[in-house]
């Protein structure tokens, strides 16, 4: 009997082990290769119900890697932290799971900052992701330059108002002009100019949105008269003007170059995504860290107050074999305590109550500006054709902004015509 009992118990043990193996869950999240992905890996290491791996791909290859897997209906990834512009293709091409019921059940339109739900999660009348990494364009500046008594006196004598963090784009331009002194190797600003990806387009957006301009009506597909409106033209002219106050050789600048310009002591102000500001408060990567401050994108000439959106939402991949476990993970991720932990690790939470809390707003030198920005962001087209629209915009902006070719009006007229053609070819009733 003992041997029989031992055999039964051994068999039961094998069954339990097999059952445990089946029940055990492993989830894989795909994201781009950058610091926030490392913070996310730290966070998900604390997830109690599955082993979660954040697989990263260099930014230039990220979209290609993701959509190659999507188009093959591959199950390598359970969740993806995709750009907001992927929502159109991800939803209409069947790559993303519809999260509308999940959003409603968890009241996410109230829990998360409204703009993040609108731009990271919604396409059409449905929701396809949960806001994960909030981001937008903001500004860093040299506090010691701004607060130098001699500089302050000279600035006021020239412009008639006090030198301080700019509240308007005109003040931003004035300050950039004031600090541009090539003979001293000093320059006013470092802005996005790279004609690849969304670099120069994001930079131009920062001005266009603040000036009350538009990249078109996303519901009626009206482009002409919007993209090339008087407000958009003035915004593009002033973005070109800002570029003239950049250091020499700034015609191919993105997040690395603008941070570097500030860290090397070349510029008074630099534009960047908030996600790249942590290195500017680290003396190992910025010798001027103690004298670096941050501010939100200033208002335009008519008081419009917007900034260009970055950041990403997290979506469940349709082809995942672990959709139930992925949904359970999202339930954990949106909890306030987990969002608090996400912020502590360095992630940019989109949780409205946390963004508004004094603890968050004072946690770093740039969190206050981030908080101000995340309630006033606007985004680029999220249509399935966004990549083509983006390339057309970059190719159109670059010759004017960097090389001074043509006029702002001619540039935007050309873009409007190009976008209308592209949208009509794709089947939209664009005009």
LUMTIGU-633884 format. One record per residue (C-alpha): residue in three letters; z, x, y. Coordinates in steps of 0.5 Angstrom, whole numbers, plus 500, padded with zeros to 3 digits. Layout:
BEGIN
ALAZXY
...
***
This chain:
BEGIN
UNK500500500
UNK502506505
UNK495509504
UNK492502505
UNK496501511
UNK494507514
UNK486506512
UNK487499516
UNK491502522
UNK485508522
UNK480503522
UNK483499528
UNK484505532
UNK477506531
UNK475499533
UNK480500539
UNK477507541
UNK470504541
UNK472498545
UNK475502550
UNK469506551
UNK465500552
UNK469497557
UNK470504561
UNK465503567
UNK461509570
UNK458507577
UNK453512581
UNK452511588
UNK446514592
UNK446517599
UNK444522603
UNK447529603
UNK451530609
UNK459530610
UNK460522610
UNK457523603
UNK463528601
UNK468523605
UNK466517600
UNK466522594
UNK474523596
UNK475516597
UNK472513591
UNK476518587
UNK481514588
UNK478507585
UNK482505579
UNK477501575
UNK471506574
UNK469513575
UNK464513581
UNK460519583
UNK456519589
UNK449523588
UNK446526594
UNK439528596
UNK437532602
UNK435527608
UNK428529608
UNK427527601
UNK432521601
UNK428515602
UNK422518597
UNK428519592
UNK431512593
UNK424508593
UNK421512587
UNK427510583
UNK426503586
UNK419502584
UNK420504577
UNK425499577
UNK430505574
UNK437504573
UNK440511575
UNK443508581
UNK448502581
UNK449502589
UNK445505594
UNK447507602
UNK441505605
UNK438506612
UNK439499616
UNK431499616
UNK431499609
UNK433492609
UNK426489609
UNK423493603
UNK429492599
UNK430485600
UNK423482600
UNK421487594
UNK427485590
UNK430492590
UNK437489593
UNK442484590
UNK443478594
UNK450479597
UNK450472601
UNK455469597
UNK459475597
UNK459476605
UNK461468605
UNK467469600
UNK470475604
UNK469472611
UNK465479612
UNK462476618
UNK469476622
UNK472482618
UNK466487620
UNK464488627
UNK458483629
UNK453488630
UNK454492624
UNK453485620
UNK447483624
UNK443490623
UNK446493617
UNK447487612
UNK442482614
UNK435480613
UNK432474614
UNK438469613
UNK441473608
UNK445479607
UNK443485602
UNK449490604
UNK456491606
UNK457495612
UNK459502610
UNK458508615
UNK458506622
UNK454510627
UNK450510633
UNK448515639
UNK453517643
UNK455523648
UNK459530648
UNK460533654
UNK464540657
UNK470537660
UNK472544664
UNK465544667
UNK466537669
UNK473538672
UNK472545675
UNK474543683
UNK468547686
UNK463544681
UNK467537683
UNK466539691
UNK459541690
UNK457535686
UNK460530691
UNK457533697
UNK450533694
UNK450526691
UNK456522695
UNK460520689
UNK465524684
UNK463528678
UNK466524672
UNK464521666
UNK457517667
UNK458510667
UNK450509669
UNK444512666
UNK443514674
UNK449518674
UNK447521667
UNK441524670
UNK444526677
UNK449530673
UNK444533668
UNK440535674
UNK446538678
UNK448543672
UNK441545670
UNK441552673
UNK436556669
UNK438563673
UNK445562670
UNK443560663
UNK446553664
UNK442546663
UNK444539664
UNK443536657
UNK440536650
UNK437530647
UNK433528641
UNK425530641
UNK423532634
UNK417528632
UNK419527625
UNK424522622
UNK427517627
UNK429523632
UNK425522638
UNK425514637
UNK432514637
UNK433518643
UNK428513647
UNK432507644
UNK438509647
UNK435509654
UNK430503653
UNK436498650
UNK440500656
UNK435499661
UNK434492658
UNK428494655
UNK426492648
UNK422494642
UNK419487641
UNK421480639
UNK423480632
UNK423473631
UNK416471634
UNK413478633
UNK411478640
UNK410486642
UNK406486648
UNK410485655
UNK416487651
UNK415494649
UNK411495655
UNK415491660
UNK417494667
UNK424496664
UNK422499658
UNK417503662
UNK423505667
UNK427507661
UNK422512658
UNK420515665
UNK428517665
UNK428519658
UNK422524660
UNK426526666
UNK432528662
UNK428532657
UNK426536663
UNK434538664
UNK434541657
UNK434548655
UNK427552654
UNK425551647
UNK428544646
UNK421540644
UNK424540637
UNK431538637
UNK435533633
UNK442533631
UNK443540629
UNK440543635
UNK443538640
UNK450540637
UNK448547637
UNK446547645
UNK453545646
UNK457550642
UNK453555645
UNK455553652
UNK448552654
UNK449545656
UNK453540660
UNK452534655
UNK449533649
UNK446527645
UNK448526638
UNK450521632
UNK457520632
UNK457522625
UNK456529627
UNK461530632
UNK467532628
UNK464539628
UNK464539636
UNK472539635
UNK473545630
UNK473551634
UNK470555628
UNK464551629
UNK464550637
UNK468555641
UNK469550646
UNK472545642
UNK478544646
UNK474543652
UNK469538649
UNK470530651
UNK466524649
UNK463518652
UNK459512650
UNK452511652
UNK452509659
UNK449502662
UNK442502665
UNK440500672
UNK441492671
UNK448493668
UNK445492661
UNK450496656
UNK447498649
UNK446504645
UNK441506639
UNK444504632
UNK445509626
UNK449508620
UNK448505613
UNK450499609
UNK451499601
UNK447495597
UNK447493589
UNK441495586
UNK438490582
UNK436494576
UNK443497575
UNK446495568
UNK453495572
UNK452489577
UNK459486575
UNK462493576
UNK459494582
UNK461488585
UNK468489583
UNK467496587
UNK465492593
UNK471488593
UNK475494593
UNK472497598
UNK472492603
UNK480491603
UNK483493609
UNK487499606
UNK481502603
UNK478501610
UNK484505613
UNK483510608
UNK476511609
UNK477512616
UNK483517615
UNK478521611
UNK473522616
UNK468516614
UNK466511620
UNK469504618
UNK466498621
UNK472494620
UNK473490627
UNK481490627
UNK481497625
UNK476499630
UNK480495635
UNK487498633
UNK490504637
UNK491508631
UNK484508630
UNK482509637
UNK486515639
UNK485518632
UNK480523634
UNK477525641
UNK471521640
UNK474515636
UNK474511643
UNK467512645
UNK465510638
UNK469504638
UNK466502645
UNK459503642
UNK460499635
UNK460493639
UNK454494643
UNK449497638
UNK441495637
UNK437497632
UNK429498630
UNK425494626
UNK427493619
UNK421490617
UNK418493610
UNK413496614
UNK418500619
UNK416507616
UNK409506619
UNK412503626
UNK417509626
UNK411514625
UNK407510630
UNK412510636
UNK414518635
UNK407520635
UNK406516641
UNK413518645
UNK412525643
UNK406527648
UNK409524654
UNK416526653
UNK415533651
UNK409535654
UNK408530660
UNK402527658
UNK399521661
UNK404516664
UNK410512661
UNK406505662
UNK400508659
UNK404511653
UNK408504652
UNK401500653
UNK398505647
UNK404503643
UNK404496644
UNK397496642
UNK398500636
UNK404496633
UNK400489634
UNK395492630
UNK399494624
UNK403488624
UNK397483624
UNK394488618
UNK401486615
UNK400479616
UNK405478621
UNK403473627
UNK404479632
UNK401479639
***
